[in-house]
Amino acid sequence: MNTAVVRAPGAQTLLRLGRVSNLPTVWTNVIAGATIANTAATVADIATVGLAMTAFYVGGMYLNDFFDREIDARERPGRPIHAGDIGAATVSAIGFALLAAAVALLAPFGPFATIWALALAVAIVLYDAWHKGNRFAPVIMGLCRALVYLGTGAAVSGNVLPALIIGATALAAHVIGLTYAAKQSLLLCLADIAAVRLLARRATADAVPRAVSILIAAICLVDALAVALHGGGIVLTCACASGYLLTRLFQAAIPGT
């Protein structure tokens, strides 16, 4: 049983729980979703959607640690809850509050956007509560990312175009693959990916999480391709591509997995 004394959480603990180093991948998701939606949304609208999706992501990460706390006590005792850096009830409260805030931010965009926001909130909680031992968990994770595209499109344009569904499916496929890699700790099945091949040659214990972190950052490159294919222009394409470098930079300070 964990007898650690719970301390007041510091900034590093809060940032680590939220895996905030991966947030650039969420922001580029929003840029890509808005671009594919083919709408002249205002910067303020896109920023609001970006803030909502940020809250969804961070809230989901908090709830991931909350639901995994018993397993982490055995397998990853250094995680903040078991280490006594923050209480489980606090983590749960913050996580659900962030999901509620995210839905509230998207509600002014109309009932259609609200429905997609609620769907994303449900998918996040479903994944967090049921991903251990669930072979379909990577599919649910892919659905969560796809819903960022779809929710963004619904918010900024009021509809979900077929092109947006295709883009969301491509994004989901990438996320499903990297989530399976993270869960299986077996990267040989991804031998076609150069970054994974390079890491697979190295016998270091952190090769798997490092490769998974690279694949997470590569979500930005998927977004950059989507933006380029849908006429987003060189500026937005480069902005999404630079998200890869920004994510890798952040991951050096705060673990992304």
N, C-alpha and C positions, 0 to 999 in steps of 0.2 A: 504494500500500500504506500502511496506517495505521502510523505510527511513533510514535504517542503513547505516553508512558510511563504504565503503569497505576498509578493511585494507590489508596490504601486508600479504599474507598467511604465517603462521608459519609452522614448521615441523609437529606439532601435527595435524593441519588442513589438511595438505596434506596426512598424513598417515591415518587419519580418513576417508577422502573421498575415499581413495583407499581400505578401509577395509583390510588393509595389514595383519591383524592378521590371516586371512584365507588363506594366501598364501601357507603354508605347504600343504594344500589339493591340490593345483595346482601342486606343485612339486612332490607329490606322484602320482598324475595322470600321470605325464610324466614318472616316473619310471615304473609304471604299464603298460602304453602303450608301452614303449620300450621293456619291458620284454615279453609281449604277442606277440609283433611283431617278436620275436625270431630272433633277429639280433645281430651281434657283433659290434654294434655301438661304436664309440670312446667316451670317457668321454667328449671330447670337443664338439662333435655333440650333445650329450644329454644335456650338459650345455647350448648350444645355443638354443636348443628347449625349455629348461626350462625357459630361459630368455625371449623368445618369448611368451610363455604361461603366464608368469608373466605380461608382458606388455599387453597382451589381457585382463587378469583379472582386473588389476588396471585401464586400460582404460575403460573397461566396467563399473566399479564401479563409475568412474568419470561421465560418461555419464548418469548413472542411476540417480545421483543427479541432473544433468543438466535437464533431461527431467521431473523429478519429482518436480522441483523447485516450481511450483505454488501450487501443492498439499501439499508439505512440508510447505509452508507458512501458510497453514491453520491447518495442522495436526501435523507437527513436526517443529515448528518455530526455534528450536535450531540447525537445520542442518546448515552447514557452509555457504551456499549461502544466505539464508534468514537472518542469524545472521550477515552478513556483513563481514565474515572472508575471503571471496574470491568472486570475481565477476563471474557471470554466464558465460560470454564470455571466461574467463580464464579457467574455468572448462571444457567447451566444447572443447576449443583448445587443452588442455592437453589430454583429452580423445581421440579425433580423432587422435592426433599425436602419441599416444601410440599404437593405433590400426594399424596405418600405419607402425610404427616401427616394430611391431610384424610380419606383413606380409613381410616386407623387410628382417627380420632375417631368415624367412623360405624360401624365394625365392631361395637362392643359393642351396637348396636341390633338386631343379628341379620343373618343371611345375606341376607335380602331387601334390607335397606338397603345392605349391602355391595355387592351386585350393581349397584344404582343408582349407588353411589359410584364403582365401577370404570368403569361406563358413562360417567359424567361425566368422569373422568380421561382416558379414551380419546378422548372427543369434544374435550376441550380440546387435547390433544396433536395430534390430527388437524387441528384448525383452525389451530393455530400453525404446524405443519409444512407445510401445504398450502393456505394461504389465498391466497397470491400467484398471480395468474393463474387462479384457480379460480372460475368463475362461480357455483358452488354454495356457496362459502364462507359467504355470509350465512346460508344455511340451516343450516349446521353451527353457526354462532354462535347462531342462534335455538334450535337443539337444546340447546346448552350451558345457556342460560338456562331453557329448559323443564325440563331435568333438575334444576335447583335446586329448582323446585316439586315435581317427582316424587320426588326424593331426600329432600326434607324430609318429604313425606307418608309415604314408606316408613319413615323413621326414627321419626317420632313416633306413627304409627298402625299400622304393620306392613302397610299395604296402600296401593294407589293407586286411589282412587275415580274413577268417570267424571267427576265434577265437577272433580277435580284435573286430569285430562287436558284437559278443555275450557279450564280456566284457563291451563294450561301452553301450550296451542296459541295462545291469545290473546296471551300474553306473547311467545311465539316470533314471532308475526306482527309485533308492534311492533319487536322486535329485528332481525328480518330486514329490515324497511323502513329502519331507521336505519343498518344496516350497509351496505346497498346505497347509501344516500346518502353515507356516508363513503367508500366505494370509488369511486363514480362522480364524486364532486365536482360533482354536478348535482342541485340541490335544486328545480328547477322542477317535477319530477314529484311533489313534496310540497306543491304550492301550496295545498292545502286546510288546511295546518297554519299557524296564525296566526304562530307564532314564526318559522317558516321564511320566510314571506312577508315579514315585517318585515326579516329579515336579508338577504333576496334583493334588497331595494331598495338596500342599502348596497354600495358598490363596494370595501369594504375587503378586503384579502387574507386576513384571518382569518375572513371571514364563514362559510365552510363549516365549519371546525372548531368555531366558536362555536355554530352551529346544531346540529351533531352532539352537542356537549356538552349542549345543552338537551334534545335528544331522549333522550340517555342518562339525564339526571336525571328525565325524564318517566316512566321505568320505575317510579318510586315512585308516580306517579299511577295507573298501570295496576294496581299492587298495591293502592292505596287503594280503587279501584273494586271489585276482586275481594273485598277484605275486607268492604266495605259490602254487596255483593250476597249474601254468604254469612253475614250476621248477625254479623259480628265486633264490632259495637258502635262507638260514636262515638270512644272512646279509641284503639282500634287503627287505625281509619280515619284519624283525624287524625295519628296517629304515622307512618303510611305517607306521607300527604300532605306532612307536614313534612320527610320525607326528601328531597323535591325541593329545598326551600330549603337544606337542609343540604348536599346534593350541590353545588348551585351555589355555595355559600359556599366549600366545600373546593376546587372547581375554580378559584376565583380565586387560590388559593395554589399548587396543584399541577395542571398540565394533565391533563384527563381523557381526552385523545386522543393 
